[in-house]
Amino acid sequence: MCSARAVLYDAFMTPLGWFGLNRARRRLVEGLSGRVLEVGTGTGLLLPSYPPTVSDVVALDIDPEMLARAHRRRPGISLLRADVQQLPFPDASFDAVVACLVFCSVEDPGRGLAELRRVLRPGGQLRMLEHVRAPHSGLAHLQDRLNPAWSRLSGGCQLNRDTVPLVEAAGFRLTQRSRRLREVVEELVAVPV
C-alpha cells in the first residue's frame, strides 16, 4: 500500500508533466545505454521513459512508500532504499547516473555529487534535471523569501539551491546545459574530469 505522501506527490507532479515536465524527463534519458543508476526515483515517474538501449536500471530512493509506488510503474527493475550521500555500490559501477528533481532536497549535495562521480565509469555521464536559484536578482530574492516555508512544506526542498557550481565543484565538467522556465530549471549533462 502506498502512503498518502506518495499519492499527493503524484497528484502535484501530474499537471507539471502536462506542461512540459514529461518531455523534459524523456530528454533526460534519451540516447542512454548500458547500466544506469537513477537516484531519488520517488514514485518512479521517469522509469517508463528509459529507452530499450538501457540494459539495466537501478533506481533508489530513501522513502520506502515512494519506492512501493515506483515498483508498480516499472516492475522488474532493481529498486533500492538508499541515500545518494552514501551509495552502496563499488567505484565505476554505472555507465550513466540520472537525477531528476532530486538535489534540491539532498542535505549535503556536495557529498551526494561526489558519490555520483565515484560510481560513474570513466567516460560515463551524469544527467540532471533540477530547479535552481534564478540568475536574476528579483526572482532569486523571491526564492530566498519563500524558501523557509517551502522547505518545511515540501520535506526539505530548497527553492534557491545553486546546483550548477556544486556539480562543477564535485569534479564534473558540463557538456550540455539548457535553461528553461525563466532560467529556474536546468537540464545538464556532465562528465567526470
N, C-alpha and C positions, 0 to 999 in steps of 0.2 A: 504494500500500500504506500502511496506517495503522500508526502506531507503537504499541508496547506501552503507552505512556503514554495514548494516546487510548482504547485498549480498556479499560484499567484505570479511566480516568475514567468511562466509560460504565457499567462494572460497579459502581462505587461509587455513581453517581447514580441508577441504575435503582431500587433499593429505596427511595431517598428520594422518587422520583416516586410510587411506590405509596402512600406515607404522607403525601401532600399536596403535594409539590413540583410535580407535573404540574398540579394545579388552580391553584396559585399562578402558574405560568407562563401558563396560559390567561387568568387575571385580568389579568396584566400587560399583555397586548396587546389585550384586549377593547375594542372600540369605536374602535381606531385607524384612521386613514385617511391617504391621501396617501403621501408618501415618508418611509420610516423607516430610521434608522441603528440597527443593533444592534451594540454594542461588546462585545468579549470573547465572541464567539459560541461559542467552544470547539468541541465536536463537533456543534453545531447542534441541540441538544435542544429549543430554543424555536422553531426555524424552522417546523415544521409547524403551529404554533398561530396564525399570523397570519391575521386574517380577510380575506375577499376585498375588503374596502374599502381595504386597503393596496395601493396601485398599484405600489410598488417597495420592495424591502427590500435594503439594502446591509449586509452582515454582515462584521465584521472581527475578526481575532484576530492575535496576534503569533506563534502557533505554526503552522507550515505543515502538520504532521501532523494537528492538530486540524481545520484547515480542509479537508483532504482528506476526512475523515470527515463533516464538515458538508455537503460537496458531495453526498454520497450521500443525505443526509436530505431535501434540497430542491434538486434540480437546477434550473438556470435562474435562480437569483438571483445577484446580484453578491457574490462573496466576495473579500476583500482582506486581504492581510497588512499590518497597520499597527498602530501603537501609539496608544492613546487619548490619550496625553500629547502627541502631535504628529499631529493628524488632517490628512490630505491633501485637505481639501475647502474650498471657499470659504465665507465667512461666510454664515449664513442659508440653508443648503442643504437642511435637513430639517424636516418637519412634526413629527416626534417622534424622540426618541432613547430606546432601551431598553438597560438594563444589568441583567443577571441574574447575581448571584453573581460580580461582577467586581471591584468596588472594594476588596475585602478584599486583593487582591494587586497593585493598582496602586502602583508605587513612590512616586509623588508624586500622591496623589489630588486635591489642590487644583488642580494643573496639568491633570490629566485632566478634572476637572469644569469648569474654565474653558474647555477646548476644547469640551466638550459644549455649553456655553452659547453659545459663538461660532458653532457650526454650526447651532444651532436658529433657525428662523424666528421673527419676532415672534409671540407667541401660541402657540408650539409647546410641547410637553410633554416633560419628562424623566420616564420611568417606571423605577423601580428596585425590585429585589428583592435584598436584601442581608442577610447575617448581620452582627450588630453587637455592640458591647460591651453587656453586660447592665446595666440600670439598677439592679439590686440588688447590693449590695456583695459578698455571698457568692459569687454566680455570677461577677461581674466579677473577683473575686480569683482564682477558679479559672481563668478565661480567661487572666489575666495569667501565672499559673504554667505553664499548658500551652502558651502561645503560642510560646516559643522552639523547643521540639521540634516542635510542629505546623507552624510556619513552614518549618523545614528539610525536613520530610517532604512538605509539600504544595506546594513550589515558591514559597514566599513569602507564602502566605495568612496574614493577620493575624486571629486569632480575636477580638481585643479592639479592633478599629478602631471609633471613634465616628463613624460616617459622616454622620449627620443634620446635626451642626453644620458639617461640611465642605461639604455641599450648600448650606446657607444662606450660608456664607462665600463661596462661589463665585458668589453673585448669583442664587440661586433662592429662590422662596417656595413652601413646601409648600402644596398644595391638598387633598391627601388623605394620610393616614398610618394605617397599620394595623400593629399589633404582634402577633406570633404566637410560639408556642413559647417560653413563659416570657419573652417580650419580647426574644429574641435574634435574631429575624428581623423585618425591616421591609419593608413594601410601601409605596412612596412614589410620589406624583405631584407634580411641581413644575413651576413655570413661571419663566422668566427675569423678573427685575424691572428 
